[in-house]
Amino acid sequence: MKTRWVVLPIALVVLGLIAITAADDAKAARAASPIYGVTVPDGYRGWELIAPAREAAPFDELRVVLGNDIAVRAYREGSLPFPDGSVLVKLAWKEVQSPDFASATIPGAATTVQVMVKDSKRYAASGGWGFGRFVAGVPTDEAQHRTCFACHQARVQGRDYVFTRLAP
């Protein structure tokens, strides 16, 4: 009987530590970008393809952009600006030569996951978009995030700051 009263508190402490560790792991996995507070969305790998792209030197990357249902609907309807709630995710990999087919390149090592979230009130100062750039699941530094909107603003302001066009 005494053994049970000793084991029970120890078991509760161990379970509590496991719960705390799991919560810390979940927080780390949901790390937010500086400036914008954007996180990598759950389930984005199951989203619909918007378009692939190849980025030449110096990046030498293969990229794909995926969109949530709201963004996909806006693309299909040709409606700009994108409605609030639109989310775009760009996945990028180093471009490498295929070992199986001489004229083909394939994705190599993953480089970044980049996220754009449309919320016209929260991100009014950046054209209604919040940005996140993640390497190995960790947001890049504030200096890199400061370049996001300026680049989009300089090149694609007339398309609601979005580079990617829907692939035919």
Phi, psi and omega per residue, in radians:
M1 nan -0.744 3.130
K2 -1.141 -0.585 -3.136
T3 -1.073 -0.723 -3.133
R4 -1.066 -0.706 -3.120
W5 -1.247 -0.379 3.074
V6 -1.459 -0.748 -3.088
V7 -1.224 -0.684 -3.095
L8 -1.025 -0.867 3.115
P9 -1.095 -0.649 3.122
I10 -1.128 -0.758 3.128
A11 -1.091 -0.725 3.120
L12 -1.118 -0.681 3.105
V13 -1.131 -0.783 3.133
V14 -1.083 -0.798 3.109
L15 -1.077 -0.676 3.098
G16 -1.113 -0.736 3.110
L17 -1.122 -0.684 3.093
I18 -1.094 -0.757 3.138
A19 -1.106 -0.733 3.127
I20 -1.126 -0.763 3.123
T21 -1.089 -0.742 3.123
A22 -1.107 -0.704 3.119
A23 -1.145 -0.712 3.092
D24 -1.111 -0.716 3.103
D25 -1.092 -0.716 3.125
A26 -1.126 -0.700 3.108
K27 -1.110 -0.761 3.137
A28 -1.102 -0.695 3.135
A29 -1.188 -0.389 -3.126
R30 -1.866 0.519 -3.138
A31 -0.997 2.394 -3.066
A32 -1.742 2.571 3.114
S33 -1.210 2.570 3.043
P34 -1.151 2.773 -3.137
I35 1.264 -0.997 -2.979
Y36 -1.687 -0.426 -3.111
G37 1.259 0.395 -3.127
V38 -1.409 2.449 3.081
T39 -2.053 2.869 3.045
V40 -1.285 2.148 -3.056
P41 -1.245 2.502 3.053
D42 -1.093 2.439 3.005
G43 1.287 0.161 -3.054
Y44 -1.081 -0.450 -3.126
R45 -1.142 -0.327 3.099
G46 -1.607 0.024 -3.120
W47 -1.299 2.892 -3.093
E48 -1.358 2.542 3.100
L49 -1.259 2.274 3.024
I50 -1.603 -0.920 3.130
A51 -2.988 2.634 2.969
P52 -1.635 2.890 3.071
A53 -2.729 2.757 3.026
R54 -2.088 2.220 3.119
E55 -1.823 2.064 -3.109
A56 -1.257 -3.072 3.131
A57 -0.953 2.516 0.179
P58 -1.533 -0.056 -3.080
F59 -1.374 -0.753 -3.102
D60 0.863 1.030 -3.085
E61 -2.168 2.669 2.901
L62 -1.800 2.375 -3.057
R63 -2.360 2.625 2.970
V64 -2.356 2.548 3.059
V65 -1.992 2.279 3.098
L66 -1.973 2.671 3.115
G67 -2.327 2.602 3.029
N68 -1.290 3.044 -3.068
D69 -0.995 -0.666 -3.107
I70 -1.148 -0.796 -3.138
A71 -1.158 -0.741 -3.140
V72 -1.068 -0.758 3.118
R73 -1.058 -0.755 3.126
A74 -1.102 -0.742 3.087
Y75 -1.037 -0.868 -3.082
R76 -1.106 -0.636 -3.128
E77 -1.480 -0.141 -3.123
G78 1.152 0.508 -3.073
S79 -1.643 2.170 3.036
L80 -2.203 2.514 -0.006
P81 -1.257 2.834 3.074
F82 -1.072 2.502 3.120
P83 -1.284 2.697 3.029
D84 -0.958 2.478 -3.113
G85 1.717 -0.196 3.063
S86 -1.167 2.391 3.079
V87 -2.359 2.278 3.076
L88 -2.062 2.417 3.114
V89 -2.227 2.185 3.086
K90 -1.843 2.212 3.058
L91 -1.857 2.416 -3.122
A92 -2.338 2.484 3.112
W93 -2.356 2.637 2.995
K94 -1.100 2.413 3.114
E95 -1.490 2.189 3.135
V96 -2.256 2.734 3.116
Q97 -1.189 2.343 3.078
S98 -1.203 2.319 3.088
P99 -1.315 -0.194 -3.042
D100 -1.837 -0.320 -3.025
F101 -2.575 1.969 -2.962
A102 -1.006 -0.590 -3.085
S103 -1.602 0.080 -3.076
A104 -1.884 2.569 2.947
T105 -2.034 2.699 -3.079
I106 -2.368 2.856 3.072
P107 -1.159 2.351 3.025
G108 -1.807 -2.281 -3.124
A109 -1.190 2.419 3.070
A110 -1.134 2.467 3.125
T111 -1.943 -0.934 -3.115
T112 -2.566 2.797 2.883
V113 -2.136 2.151 -3.132
Q114 -2.062 2.423 -3.020
V115 -2.238 2.388 2.991
M116 -2.131 2.268 -3.130
V117 -2.130 2.210 -3.131
K118 -1.617 2.086 3.048
D119 -2.638 1.661 -2.978
S120 -1.092 -0.424 3.115
K121 -1.477 -0.900 -3.079
R122 -1.114 -0.650 -3.068
Y123 -1.980 0.634 -3.104
A124 -0.983 -0.631 -3.098
A125 -1.253 -0.255 -3.137
S126 -2.150 0.807 3.046
G127 1.175 0.283 -3.140
G128 1.576 0.033 -3.095
W129 -1.997 2.424 2.960
G130 -1.838 2.559 -3.040
F131 -2.139 2.592 3.028
G132 -2.519 2.336 3.088
R133 -2.211 2.163 -3.018
F134 -2.203 2.372 3.042
V135 -2.093 2.127 -3.089
A136 0.944 0.631 3.085
G137 1.439 -0.025 -3.094
V138 -1.906 2.309 3.121
P139 -1.121 2.479 3.057
T140 -1.261 3.057 -3.017
D141 -1.298 2.977 -3.088
E142 -1.072 -0.660 -3.133
A143 -1.020 -0.738 3.116
Q144 -1.161 -0.670 -3.139
H145 -1.216 -0.445 3.100
R146 -1.186 -0.351 -3.128
T147 -1.502 -0.280 -3.015
C148 -1.019 -1.091 -3.036
F149 -1.126 -0.690 -3.131
A150 -1.014 -0.721 3.130
C151 -1.150 -0.825 3.132
H152 -1.127 -0.708 -3.113
Q153 -1.138 -0.697 -3.099
A154 -1.232 -0.485 -2.981
R155 -1.960 -0.545 -3.019
V156 -2.400 0.623 3.137
Q157 -1.030 -0.654 -3.111
G158 -1.268 -0.128 3.086
R159 -2.044 0.677 -3.136
D160 0.971 0.626 3.031
Y161 1.169 0.360 -3.098
V162 -1.954 2.153 3.117
F163 -1.272 -0.787 -2.945
T164 -1.285 2.295 3.049
R165 -1.824 2.620 -3.135
L166 -1.115 2.230 3.109
A167 -1.211 2.409 -3.134
P168 -1.177 nan nan
